[in-house]
Amino acid sequence: MFVPVVLVGVVALIVIPLLMGLPFSESFYRAMAVLVAASPCALAIATPSAVLAGVARAARGGVLIKGGVHLENLRSLSTIAFDKTGTITTGKPSVTDIIALQGDEASLLANAASVESRSGHPLAQAVVQAAHARNIALPNAVDVQSVTGMGMHAVVEERKVSIGNLRLFEHDAVPDAVRLQVNALEAQGKTTMLVRSDGAFIGVLALADTPRTGMREVFAKLAALGVGRTIMLTGDNEQVAKAVAASVGISDVRAGLLPEDKLKVIDELMQAHGQVAMVGDGVNDAPAMARATIGIAMGGAATDVALETADVALMADDMSRLPFAITLSRASHQIIRQNLWAAFGVVALLIPATLFGWASMGIAVLIHEGATVLVVLNALRLLRFKDAPEVDLRVAQRWQALPKVHGQPRGKIIADESGATEILKV
């Protein structure tokens, strides 16, 4: 709209003075001066220059952002959902307990690892590694069937072997002794797998995964940035999920979810809170990442499907880059606003100055090009953007202890210019 109005005005500045008897050279010169003054070069480059600088700075900081719209959306996030395994935790679980109900531990592990060797899931690979560590030979597994979020079925040495969580056997009669054993292990924050051979339960495996280093500090930083809702979504049982969540400072846990359940949770969050981000690393997380406003993948640990789906990738699997990306997004937005005000201001001053003959064309060109250089230099300041301030962990712990409203503490962490943090109760 701006450009057509300017062109019509320039034509009018040439024609109207001619009709009033003024020389053509004078009217044409003044019209060209106004055209130069109104040329929106600085205005056109104000936003792209800041976006490019912001995306470049993010890449230097280990965050790959796939477009300017995603950089812009990061700034307004107040709700972020996280997958557990491989995202909040390292995704490298290990077998901690091998409980044989029939036969010996070696036989139990051989049957379980034979089936799990056909899966790329971190829990499955942990079982296989445990068998290899004990030099256990694995028989061949055929007719393998995967049940998403539950487990696997296969035929091992002409026996039907199943391995998975309790939900895999929900239509079967699981002995009370086995359930008690599973509940005891899960109360310790461990993930359990039941192993059944030809209809008889032959054992239970327990695995444990550890949270990534510094996760509590990451969630404290997110709180300081105003991200008041952080939710863990996982297919694990509720006891394991709550144990991990408590160790990193998350109060909202949705456990026992299948991939389609995660989609429903994201839809609910978007309806309730608007823009929502989903952070994940696996194939099961990809649908939820695609549905969320922003999908964020762990760059190194993520599957190809998750990386392809994501809008943002944390390339070093460093979750501390997430608060960095949010603060960078907000800084980019501020730079864009400054550039637009500068560009509009220059145009607003030059048009009347050239129209009434207060500024010559040479001065208009000089100021116009100077404004273009100014917005570019202002955008380049983003390349020197510094990371988010550290958050005092004691403050974060006090914040988490505040009375809860809708599952979140009644307050937020604020940081002053020196980086010191304190709680603002709301």
RAZI-V122817 format. One record per backbone hydrogen bond with DSSP energy under -0.5 kcal/mol. NH is the residue of the N-H (numbers start at 1). CO is the residue of the C=O. If there is no record, write none. Layout:
nh = <NH | NH>
co = <CO | CO>
//
This chain:
nh = <5 | 6 | 7 | 8 | 9 | 10 | 11 | 12 | 13 | 14 | 15 | 16 | 18 | 19 | 20 | 21 | 22 | 27 | 28 | 29 | 30 | 31 | 32 | 33 | 34 | 35 | 36 | 37 | 38 | 39 | 39 | 41 | 44 | 45 | 46 | 47 | 48 | 49 | 50 | 51 | 52 | 53 | 54 | 55 | 56 | 57 | 58 | 59 | 60 | 61 | 62 | 63 | 64 | 65 | 66 | 70 | 71 | 72 | 73 | 74 | 75 | 75 | 76 | 77 | 78 | 79 | 80 | 81 | 82 | 83 | 84 | 87 | 88 | 88 | 89 | 90 | 94 | 96 | 97 | 99 | 100 | 101 | 101 | 102 | 108 | 109 | 110 | 111 | 112 | 113 | 114 | 115 | 116 | 117 | 118 | 119 | 125 | 126 | 127 | 128 | 129 | 130 | 131 | 132 | 133 | 134 | 134 | 135 | 136 | 137 | 139 | 142 | 145 | 147 | 148 | 150 | 151 | 152 | 153 | 154 | 155 | 156 | 156 | 157 | 157 | 159 | 161 | 161 | 162 | 163 | 164 | 165 | 168 | 169 | 169 | 170 | 172 | 174 | 175 | 179 | 180 | 181 | 182 | 183 | 184 | 185 | 186 | 187 | 188 | 188 | 189 | 190 | 191 | 193 | 194 | 195 | 196 | 197 | 198 | 200 | 202 | 202 | 203 | 204 | 205 | 206 | 207 | 208 | 212 | 215 | 218 | 219 | 220 | 221 | 222 | 223 | 224 | 225 | 226 | 227 | 228 | 229 | 230 | 231 | 232 | 233 | 233 | 234 | 241 | 242 | 243 | 244 | 245 | 246 | 247 | 248 | 248 | 249 | 250 | 252 | 253 | 254 | 255 | 256 | 257 | 261 | 262 | 263 | 264 | 265 | 266 | 267 | 268 | 269 | 270 | 271 | 272 | 273 | 274 | 275 | 277 | 278 | 279 | 280 | 280 | 285 | 286 | 286 | 287 | 289 | 290 | 291 | 292 | 293 | 294 | 296 | 296 | 297 | 298 | 299 | 299 | 300 | 302 | 303 | 307 | 308 | 309 | 310 | 311 | 312 | 313 | 314 | 315 | 315 | 316 | 317 | 319 | 321 | 322 | 323 | 324 | 325 | 326 | 327 | 328 | 329 | 330 | 331 | 332 | 333 | 334 | 335 | 336 | 337 | 338 | 339 | 340 | 341 | 342 | 343 | 344 | 345 | 346 | 347 | 348 | 349 | 350 | 351 | 352 | 353 | 354 | 355 | 356 | 357 | 358 | 359 | 364 | 365 | 366 | 367 | 368 | 369 | 370 | 371 | 372 | 373 | 374 | 375 | 376 | 377 | 378 | 379 | 380 | 381 | 381 | 382 | 383 | 384 | 385 | 396 | 397 | 398 | 399 | 400 | 401 | 402 | 405 | 408 | 410 | 411 | 412 | 414 | 416 | 419 | 422 | 424 | 425 | 426>
co = <1 | 2 | 3 | 4 | 5 | 6 | 7 | 8 | 9 | 10 | 11 | 12 | 14 | 15 | 16 | 18 | 17 | 23 | 24 | 25 | 26 | 27 | 28 | 29 | 30 | 31 | 32 | 33 | 34 | 35 | 36 | 39 | 40 | 41 | 42 | 43 | 44 | 45 | 46 | 47 | 48 | 49 | 50 | 51 | 52 | 53 | 54 | 55 | 56 | 57 | 59 | 58 | 313 | 63 | 311 | 67 | 67 | 68 | 69 | 70 | 71 | 72 | 73 | 74 | 275 | 275 | 229 | 277 | 231 | 279 | 233 | 84 | 83 | 84 | 84 | 210 | 208 | 206 | 206 | 204 | 98 | 99 | 202 | 202 | 104 | 105 | 106 | 107 | 108 | 109 | 110 | 111 | 112 | 113 | 115 | 116 | 121 | 122 | 123 | 124 | 125 | 126 | 127 | 128 | 129 | 130 | 131 | 132 | 131 | 135 | 137 | 155 | 153 | 151 | 146 | 147 | 147 | 163 | 145 | 161 | 142 | 154 | 159 | 140 | 155 | 156 | 154 | 159 | 196 | 152 | 194 | 150 | 165 | 165 | 166 | 167 | 169 | 172 | 173 | 175 | 176 | 177 | 178 | 179 | 180 | 181 | 182 | 183 | 184 | 185 | 186 | 185 | 207 | 205 | 164 | 203 | 162 | 200 | 160 | 197 | 195 | 200 | 195 | 99 | 193 | 97 | 191 | 94 | 88 | 212 | 214 | 215 | 216 | 217 | 218 | 219 | 220 | 221 | 223 | 222 | 226 | 78 | 228 | 80 | 252 | 82 | 231 | 254 | 237 | 238 | 239 | 240 | 241 | 242 | 243 | 244 | 245 | 245 | 245 | 230 | 251 | 232 | 253 | 236 | 234 | 258 | 258 | 259 | 260 | 261 | 262 | 263 | 264 | 265 | 266 | 267 | 268 | 269 | 270 | 273 | 79 | 294 | 81 | 278 | 296 | 282 | 282 | 283 | 283 | 285 | 286 | 287 | 288 | 276 | 276 | 278 | 294 | 312 | 280 | 297 | 314 | 314 | 298 | 281 | 303 | 304 | 305 | 306 | 295 | 295 | 64 | 297 | 62 | 313 | 62 | 314 | 317 | 318 | 319 | 319 | 320 | 321 | 322 | 323 | 324 | 325 | 326 | 327 | 328 | 329 | 330 | 331 | 332 | 333 | 334 | 335 | 336 | 337 | 338 | 339 | 340 | 341 | 342 | 343 | 344 | 345 | 346 | 347 | 348 | 349 | 350 | 351 | 352 | 354 | 353 | 353 | 360 | 361 | 362 | 363 | 364 | 365 | 366 | 367 | 368 | 369 | 370 | 371 | 372 | 373 | 374 | 375 | 376 | 377 | 378 | 379 | 380 | 381 | 382 | 392 | 393 | 394 | 395 | 396 | 397 | 399 | 408 | 405 | 403 | 409 | 424 | 422 | 420 | 416 | 414 | 412 | 423 | 410>
//
